[in-house]
């Protein structure tokens, strides 16, 4: 991980200097071309064979969006929209789900015929392109927005290619909307002292989340417990489940902080993607706080087109379930991900049913008093606790490779054994910091951020040096990939 971090730092330093030098001496267009080339180079460093895919996908969507905007006939416009959705989902489905479909077809054939289930190597495809789920959704949303009349077709082909491939968000998001990012490539970028300080602060916080918290929890607790849960007590397995909840949050939100900070240092601002999700009071609140760019994408481009909450209650529950099942499948080609989506769809439906029941029972004149009662601290704390544990239950199925492994983990927790030789105080402390940081008042975080931004440059440099030292001390020889790189 440290080696990868150093390589990214060297790469970003070169991009930073080159980008701002071009703005000053050659103009905005030269900067766009430069950022596009380095973004394609960044992607090719993972696997150059997939570079034509992202280029072709972006080009087709750019041309189809322009054709849709010129076309007046509704049927022709709809046909072109269907074509772009089919192409994008076709790319995504082939590269990400083809092997999954083959394996399930082989399993079904084996069940019907009694022969061993096997899939020939020649029928399998290569590993899916890194970040395909993210850039597919971004490019597809552009065409949909143009079709809806919410966005005019973009004039610049190069800027559109850069929108899709811009390296800070290319691999693992956040999923940035075209209306938010494309205009920023049209105007001359700026970088104030405050924006520079904020960018450096976010990158530093993201690296600490990833290297100090997420990686240490993964290597010293989570991976060991989930691999052989039968070797651990119920308390240790439960700590492993809590540890995974902390790991995936620190890992993904840490990457997002690095992405947002890196983009900001280049004069581009991304939207917020996390908002302390483990202090959510219900599942709907959780999805307003977790991976915000994905949850809002699913809402705007799947849930609402399905009908949202405009129909009957039964139709609303159906729409919630379909959205979350497909959201689970988006994360990976596995029935475990689908079941994870099912658990969240079920939880969202139950949450909505409960909220509607409370509103129906509340007398007309008791609105404020009832709200005050429900907003009491003990009730809020209980709601947060229940929501967190339901999310952790779903995380088990998200993390394990098979259902039998999930059952083994739940069975081991059910033994209620409490010996804990594998939970040293340092590890418990890291877990506590990772989880309890959610409940630090927002104003304290803003004060720390503001103090760093306002600090003189030498003091900022000294603080960043201390962060670098802590990263060096915490970094493991075994690199731990970002969790969401696989999606």
C-alpha positions as CSV (number, residue, x, y, z in Angstrom):
1,X,0.0,0.0,0.0
2,X,2.8,2.4,0.9
3,X,4.5,1.8,-2.5
4,X,1.2,2.4,-4.3
5,X,0.7,5.6,-2.2
6,X,4.1,6.9,-3.1
7,X,3.5,6.1,-6.8
8,X,0.2,8.0,-6.7
9,X,1.9,10.9,-4.9
10,X,4.6,11.1,-7.6
11,X,2.0,10.8,-10.4
12,X,-0.3,13.5,-8.9
13,X,2.6,15.9,-8.2
14,X,3.5,15.7,-11.9
15,X,-0.1,16.2,-13.0
16,X,-0.6,19.1,-10.6
17,X,2.4,21.0,-11.9
18,X,1.7,20.2,-15.5
19,X,-2.0,21.2,-15.2
20,X,-1.5,24.6,-13.6
21,X,1.5,25.4,-15.9
22,X,-0.7,24.7,-18.9
23,X,-3.5,26.9,-17.5
24,X,-1.0,29.8,-17.1
25,X,0.9,29.5,-20.4
26,X,-1.2,27.6,-22.9
27,X,-4.9,28.0,-21.9
28,X,-7.9,25.9,-20.8
29,X,-8.0,23.7,-23.9
30,X,-4.4,22.5,-23.5
31,X,-5.2,21.7,-19.9
32,X,-8.2,19.6,-21.0
33,X,-6.1,17.6,-23.5
34,X,-3.4,17.1,-20.9
35,X,-5.8,15.9,-18.2
36,X,-7.5,13.6,-20.7
37,X,-4.2,12.0,-21.7
38,X,-3.0,11.5,-18.1
39,X,-6.4,10.1,-17.2
40,X,-6.2,7.6,-20.0
41,X,-2.7,6.8,-18.9
42,X,-3.8,6.3,-15.4
43,X,-6.5,3.9,-16.5
44,X,-4.1,2.0,-18.9
45,X,-1.7,1.5,-16.0
46,X,-4.3,-1.0,-14.6
47,X,-4.9,-2.8,-17.8
48,X,-4.2,-1.1,-21.2
49,X,-6.4,-3.7,-23.0
50,X,-9.6,-2.0,-21.7
51,X,-8.7,1.5,-22.7
52,X,-10.6,1.2,-26.1
53,X,-13.7,0.2,-24.1
54,X,-13.9,3.4,-22.1
55,X,-13.1,5.5,-25.2
56,X,-15.7,3.7,-27.4
57,X,-18.4,3.8,-24.7
58,X,-17.8,7.6,-24.2
59,X,-17.8,8.3,-27.9
60,X,-21.0,6.4,-28.6
61,X,-22.8,8.1,-25.8
62,X,-21.6,11.6,-26.8
63,X,-22.8,11.0,-30.4
64,X,-26.1,9.5,-29.4
65,X,-26.9,12.3,-27.0
66,X,-26.3,14.9,-29.8
67,X,-28.5,12.9,-32.1
68,X,-31.3,12.7,-29.5
69,X,-31.2,16.4,-29.0
70,X,-31.6,17.0,-32.8
71,X,-34.4,14.5,-33.2
72,X,-38.0,15.7,-32.8
73,X,-39.8,12.5,-33.3
74,X,-40.6,10.9,-29.9
75,X,-40.3,7.3,-31.2
76,X,-36.9,7.9,-32.7
77,X,-35.7,9.6,-29.6
78,X,-36.9,6.7,-27.5
79,X,-35.2,4.2,-29.8
80,X,-31.8,6.0,-29.5
81,X,-32.2,6.2,-25.7
82,X,-32.9,2.4,-25.6
83,X,-29.8,1.9,-27.8
84,X,-27.5,3.8,-25.5
85,X,-28.9,2.0,-22.4
86,X,-28.6,-1.4,-24.1
87,X,-25.0,-0.7,-25.1
88,X,-23.9,0.5,-21.7
89,X,-25.7,-2.3,-19.8
90,X,-24.5,-4.7,-22.5
91,X,-20.9,-3.8,-21.9
92,X,-21.4,-3.9,-18.1
93,X,-23.3,-7.2,-18.3
94,X,-20.8,-8.9,-20.5
95,X,-17.7,-8.0,-18.7
96,X,-19.1,-8.2,-15.2
97,X,-21.8,-10.9,-15.2
98,X,-20.9,-13.2,-18.1
99,X,-18.9,-15.6,-15.9
100,X,-21.6,-15.5,-13.3
101,X,-24.3,-16.4,-15.8
102,X,-22.1,-19.3,-17.1
103,X,-21.6,-20.6,-13.6
104,X,-25.3,-20.5,-12.8
105,X,-26.2,-22.2,-16.1
106,X,-23.7,-24.9,-15.4
107,X,-25.1,-25.4,-11.9
108,X,-28.6,-25.6,-13.2
109,X,-27.5,-28.1,-15.9
110,X,-25.8,-30.2,-13.2
111,X,-28.9,-30.1,-11.1
112,X,-31.1,-31.4,-13.9
113,X,-28.7,-34.0,-15.4
114,X,-26.7,-35.1,-12.4
115,X,-23.4,-34.3,-14.2
116,X,-20.6,-32.3,-12.5
117,X,-21.0,-28.5,-12.9
118,X,-18.1,-27.1,-15.0
119,X,-17.5,-24.1,-17.2
120,X,-14.8,-24.4,-19.9
121,X,-12.0,-21.8,-19.6
122,X,-12.5,-20.8,-23.2
123,X,-16.0,-19.6,-22.5
124,X,-14.9,-17.2,-19.7
125,X,-14.1,-13.6,-20.2
126,X,-11.2,-11.6,-18.7
127,X,-11.5,-10.0,-15.3
128,X,-13.9,-7.0,-15.6
129,X,-12.4,-3.6,-16.3
130,X,-11.7,-1.7,-13.1
131,X,-14.3,1.0,-12.4
132,X,-16.6,-0.2,-15.2
133,X,-19.7,0.2,-13.0
134,X,-18.8,3.8,-12.2
135,X,-18.0,5.2,-15.6
136,X,-20.9,3.3,-17.2
137,X,-23.4,4.9,-14.9
138,X,-21.9,8.3,-15.4
139,X,-21.9,8.2,-19.2
140,X,-25.4,6.6,-19.3
141,X,-26.8,9.3,-17.0
142,X,-25.6,12.0,-19.4
143,X,-27.6,10.6,-22.3
144,X,-30.7,10.2,-20.1
145,X,-30.5,13.8,-18.9
146,X,-30.2,15.0,-22.5
147,X,-33.2,12.8,-23.4
148,X,-35.3,14.3,-20.5
149,X,-34.4,17.8,-21.6
150,X,-32.6,18.4,-18.3
151,X,-29.2,19.0,-19.9
152,X,-28.2,20.4,-23.4
153,X,-25.9,18.2,-25.4
154,X,-22.3,19.1,-24.7
155,X,-20.5,20.9,-27.5
156,X,-16.9,19.7,-26.7
157,X,-16.1,16.1,-27.5
158,X,-12.7,16.3,-25.6
159,X,-14.3,17.7,-22.5
160,X,-16.9,15.0,-22.5
161,X,-14.2,12.3,-22.8
162,X,-12.5,14.0,-19.8
163,X,-15.8,14.0,-17.8
164,X,-16.0,10.2,-18.1
165,X,-12.3,9.5,-17.7
166,X,-11.2,12.1,-15.1
167,X,-8.8,10.1,-13.0
168,X,-9.7,11.1,-9.4
169,X,-13.2,9.6,-9.7
170,X,-12.6,7.1,-12.6
171,X,-11.8,3.9,-10.6
172,X,-14.2,4.0,-7.6
173,X,-16.3,7.2,-7.8
174,X,-17.9,9.2,-6.6
175,X,-20.4,9.0,-9.4
176,X,-20.3,12.6,-10.5
177,X,-23.3,14.0,-12.5
178,X,-22.6,15.6,-15.9
179,X,-24.4,18.8,-14.9
180,X,-22.0,19.1,-11.9
181,X,-18.7,18.3,-13.6
182,X,-18.9,19.3,-17.3
183,X,-19.4,23.1,-16.6
184,X,-16.2,23.0,-14.5
185,X,-14.2,22.0,-17.5
186,X,-15.6,24.9,-19.5
187,X,-14.3,27.7,-17.3
188,X,-10.8,28.6,-16.2
189,X,-10.0,26.8,-13.0
190,X,-8.9,28.5,-9.8
191,X,-7.2,27.4,-6.7
192,X,-7.4,29.7,-3.7
193,X,-5.3,29.2,-0.6
194,X,-8.4,28.0,1.2
195,X,-9.2,25.4,-1.5
196,X,-5.6,24.2,-1.5
197,X,-5.6,23.7,2.3
198,X,-9.0,21.9,2.1
199,X,-7.7,19.6,-0.6
200,X,-4.5,18.7,1.3
201,X,-6.6,18.2,4.5
202,X,-9.0,15.8,2.7
203,X,-6.1,13.8,1.1
204,X,-4.4,13.5,4.5
205,X,-7.6,12.4,6.3
206,X,-8.4,9.9,3.6
207,X,-4.9,8.3,3.8
208,X,-5.2,8.0,7.6
209,X,-8.6,6.3,7.2
210,X,-7.2,3.9,4.7
211,X,-3.7,3.0,6.0
212,X,-4.0,3.5,9.7
213,X,-7.6,2.3,10.3
214,X,-9.0,0.3,7.5
215,X,-5.9,-1.7,6.5
216,X,-4.9,-2.5,10.2
217,X,-8.4,-3.7,11.0
218,X,-8.5,-5.8,7.8
219,X,-5.1,-7.5,8.3
220,X,-5.3,-8.0,12.1
221,X,-8.9,-8.8,12.7
222,X,-11.4,-8.9,9.8
223,X,-9.7,-11.1,7.3
224,X,-8.7,-13.6,10.0
225,X,-12.2,-13.8,11.5
226,X,-14.1,-14.1,8.2
227,X,-11.6,-16.7,6.9
228,X,-11.9,-19.1,9.9
229,X,-14.7,-18.0,12.2
230,X,-14.8,-21.4,14.0
231,X,-11.4,-20.6,15.5
232,X,-12.7,-17.5,17.4
233,X,-15.1,-16.9,20.2
234,X,-18.5,-15.2,19.7
235,X,-17.2,-12.0,21.0
236,X,-14.2,-12.0,18.6
237,X,-16.4,-12.9,15.7
238,X,-18.8,-10.1,16.6
239,X,-15.8,-7.7,16.8
240,X,-14.8,-9.0,13.3
241,X,-18.2,-8.0,12.0
242,X,-18.0,-4.6,13.6
243,X,-14.5,-4.4,12.3
244,X,-15.7,-5.0,8.7
245,X,-18.3,-2.3,9.1
246,X,-15.5,0.1,10.2
247,X,-13.1,-1.2,7.5
248,X,-15.4,-0.8,4.5
249,X,-16.4,2.7,5.7
250,X,-12.9,3.9,6.4
251,X,-11.7,2.3,3.1
252,X,-14.3,3.7,0.8
253,X,-14.8,7.1,2.5
254,X,-11.0,7.4,2.7
255,X,-10.7,6.8,-1.1
256,X,-13.5,9.4,-1.6
257,X,-11.7,11.9,0.6
258,X,-8.5,11.4,-1.5
259,X,-10.5,11.7,-4.7
260,X,-12.3,14.8,-3.7
261,X,-9.1,16.4,-2.3
262,X,-7.1,15.5,-5.4
263,X,-9.8,17.0,-7.7
264,X,-10.0,20.1,-5.6
265,X,-6.2,20.6,-5.9
266,X,-6.8,20.6,-9.7
267,X,-9.5,23.2,-9.4
268,X,-12.5,20.8,-9.6
269,X,-15.0,20.2,-6.9
270,X,-16.8,16.9,-6.4
271,X,-20.0,16.4,-4.3
272,X,-19.9,14.9,-0.9
273,X,-20.3,11.1,-0.8
274,X,-20.5,10.2,2.9
275,X,-22.1,11.8,5.9
276,X,-21.4,9.7,9.0
277,X,-23.7,6.8,7.9
278,X,-23.5,4.8,11.1
279,X,-25.3,7.4,13.0
280,X,-28.4,7.0,10.8
281,X,-31.6,6.4,12.7
282,X,-33.2,4.2,10.0
283,X,-32.2,2.6,6.7
284,X,-33.6,5.4,4.6
285,X,-31.4,7.8,6.6
286,X,-28.5,5.4,6.1
287,X,-28.8,5.6,2.4
288,X,-29.0,9.3,2.5
289,X,-25.5,9.2,4.2
290,X,-23.8,6.1,2.6
291,X,-22.3,6.3,-0.9
292,X,-24.6,9.3,-1.6
293,X,-23.7,9.5,-5.3
294,X,-24.8,5.9,-5.9
295,X,-28.0,6.1,-3.8
296,X,-29.1,9.3,-5.5
297,X,-28.3,7.8,-8.9
298,X,-30.4,4.8,-8.1
299,X,-33.2,7.0,-6.9
300,X,-33.2,9.3,-10.0
301,X,-32.6,6.8,-12.7
302,X,-34.2,3.6,-11.4
303,X,-36.5,4.1,-8.4
304,X,-38.4,7.1,-9.7
305,X,-38.7,5.8,-13.3
306,X,-40.2,2.6,-11.9
307,X,-42.9,4.7,-10.3
308,X,-41.2,5.7,-7.0
309,X,-43.8,6.2,-4.3
310,X,-46.5,7.6,-6.7
311,X,-48.5,4.5,-6.8
312,X,-50.0,2.2,-4.1
313,X,-48.0,1.2,-1.1
314,X,-47.5,-2.3,-2.5
315,X,-46.1,-0.8,-5.7
316,X,-43.8,1.4,-3.6
317,X,-42.5,-1.6,-1.7
318,X,-42.0,-3.4,-5.1
319,X,-40.0,-0.4,-6.5
320,X,-37.8,-0.3,-3.4
321,X,-37.1,-4.0,-3.6
322,X,-36.3,-3.9,-7.3
323,X,-34.0,-0.9,-6.8
324,X,-32.0,-2.5,-3.9
325,X,-31.8,-5.9,-5.6
326,X,-30.3,-4.3,-8.7
327,X,-28.1,-2.1,-6.4
328,X,-26.8,-5.3,-4.8
329,X,-26.1,-6.9,-8.2
330,X,-24.4,-3.7,-9.3
331,X,-21.8,-4.4,-6.6
332,X,-20.8,-7.8,-8.0
333,X,-21.7,-11.0,-9.8
334,X,-22.7,-13.0,-6.7
335,X,-25.9,-14.1,-5.1
336,X,-24.5,-12.8,-1.8
337,X,-24.6,-9.3,-3.2
338,X,-28.2,-9.8,-4.4
339,X,-29.2,-11.1,-0.9
340,X,-27.4,-8.0,0.6
341,X,-29.6,-5.9,-1.6
342,X,-32.7,-7.9,-0.6
343,X,-32.0,-7.2,3.1
344,X,-31.7,-3.5,2.4
345,X,-34.8,-3.5,0.3
346,X,-36.8,-5.4,3.0
347,X,-35.4,-3.0,5.6
348,X,-36.4,0.1,3.6
349,X,-39.9,-1.3,3.0
350,X,-40.4,-2.1,6.7
351,X,-39.1,1.4,7.6
352,X,-41.6,3.0,5.3
353,X,-44.4,0.9,6.6
354,X,-43.6,1.8,10.2
355,X,-43.3,5.5,9.4
356,X,-46.7,5.5,7.7
357,X,-48.3,3.6,10.6
358,X,-47.0,6.2,13.0
359,X,-48.3,9.1,10.9
360,X,-51.7,7.4,10.6
361,X,-52.0,6.9,14.4
362,X,-50.9,10.3,15.4
363,X,-53.9,12.6,16.2
364,X,-54.1,15.7,14.2
365,X,-53.5,18.0,17.2
366,X,-50.5,16.1,18.6
367,X,-48.1,16.6,15.8
368,X,-45.5,18.7,17.6
369,X,-45.7,16.8,20.9
370,X,-45.4,13.4,19.1
371,X,-42.4,14.6,17.1
372,X,-40.8,15.9,20.3
373,X,-41.4,12.5,22.0
374,X,-40.0,10.5,19.1
375,X,-37.0,12.8,18.9
376,X,-36.0,12.1,22.5
377,X,-32.4,11.0,22.9
378,X,-33.1,7.5,24.2
379,X,-35.4,6.7,21.3
380,X,-32.9,8.2,18.8
381,X,-30.0,6.2,20.4
382,X,-32.1,3.0,20.2
383,X,-32.9,3.6,16.5
384,X,-29.3,4.2,15.7
385,X,-28.2,1.1,17.5
386,X,-30.8,-1.1,15.8
387,X,-30.0,0.4,12.3
388,X,-26.3,-0.1,12.8
389,X,-26.8,-3.8,13.8
390,X,-29.1,-4.4,10.8
391,X,-26.5,-2.9,8.5
392,X,-23.8,-5.1,10.1
393,X,-26.0,-8.2,9.5
394,X,-26.2,-7.3,5.9
395,X,-22.5,-6.6,5.7
396,X,-21.8,-10.2,6.6
397,X,-23.4,-11.4,3.4
398,X,-21.6,-8.6,1.5
399,X,-18.2,-9.8,2.8
400,X,-18.4,-13.6,2.7
401,X,-17.9,-15.6,-0.5
402,X,-20.7,-18.1,0.2
403,X,-23.9,-18.3,2.2
404,X,-22.5,-21.3,4.2
405,X,-19.7,-19.0,5.4
406,X,-22.3,-16.4,6.5
407,X,-24.3,-19.1,8.4
408,X,-21.1,-20.2,10.1
409,X,-20.4,-16.7,11.3
410,X,-23.9,-16.3,12.6
411,X,-23.8,-19.7,14.3
412,X,-20.5,-18.8,15.9
413,X,-21.9,-15.6,17.3
414,X,-24.8,-17.6,18.7
415,X,-22.4,-19.6,20.9
416,X,-22.1,-16.5,23.1
417,X,-18.6,-17.3,24.1
418,X,-16.6,-14.4,25.5
419,X,-12.9,-15.3,25.7
420,X,-10.9,-12.8,23.6
421,X,-7.2,-13.4,23.4
422,X,-7.2,-12.1,19.8
423,X,-8.5,-8.6,20.8
424,X,-5.5,-6.7,22.1
425,X,-6.1,-3.2,23.4
426,X,-4.5,-1.5,20.4
427,X,-6.8,-3.3,18.0
428,X,-9.9,-2.5,20.1
429,X,-8.8,1.1,20.3
430,X,-8.5,1.3,16.5
431,X,-12.0,-0.2,16.1
432,X,-13.4,2.3,18.7
433,X,-11.8,5.2,16.9
434,X,-13.1,4.1,13.5
435,X,-16.7,3.7,14.8
436,X,-17.0,6.4,17.4
437,X,-15.6,9.1,15.0
438,X,-19.1,9.0,13.5
439,X,-20.4,10.6,16.7
440,X,-17.9,13.5,17.0
441,X,-20.0,16.7,16.5
442,X,-19.7,18.1,13.0
443,X,-18.6,21.4,14.4
444,X,-15.4,19.9,15.8
445,X,-14.5,18.5,12.4
446,X,-15.2,21.8,10.8
447,X,-13.0,23.5,13.4
448,X,-10.1,21.1,12.7
449,X,-10.5,21.6,9.0
450,X,-10.7,25.4,9.4
451,X,-7.7,25.5,11.7
452,X,-5.6,23.5,9.2
453,X,-6.7,25.7,6.3
454,X,-5.9,28.9,8.3
455,X,-2.5,27.6,9.5
456,X,0.7,29.1,8.0
457,X,2.2,27.0,5.2
458,X,5.2,25.8,7.3
459,X,2.8,24.5,10.0
460,X,0.7,22.8,7.4
461,X,3.9,21.2,6.0
462,X,4.9,20.0,9.5
463,X,1.5,18.5,10.1
464,X,1.5,16.7,6.8
465,X,5.0,15.4,7.6
466,X,3.7,13.9,10.8
467,X,0.9,12.3,8.9
468,X,3.4,10.8,6.4
469,X,5.4,9.4,9.3
470,X,2.4,7.8,10.8
471,X,1.4,6.3,7.5
472,X,5.0,4.9,7.1
473,X,4.8,3.3,10.6
474,X,1.3,1.9,10.0
475,X,1.7,0.7,6.4
476,X,1.9,-3.1,6.0
477,X,4.2,-4.9,3.6
478,X,1.1,-6.6,2.3
479,X,-0.8,-4.1,0.2
480,X,-4.5,-4.0,0.9
481,X,-6.5,-2.9,-2.3
482,X,-9.3,-0.5,-1.9
483,X,-12.5,-2.5,-1.4
484,X,-14.5,-0.7,-4.1
485,X,-11.9,-1.2,-6.8
486,X,-13.6,-4.5,-7.5
487,X,-16.9,-2.8,-8.3
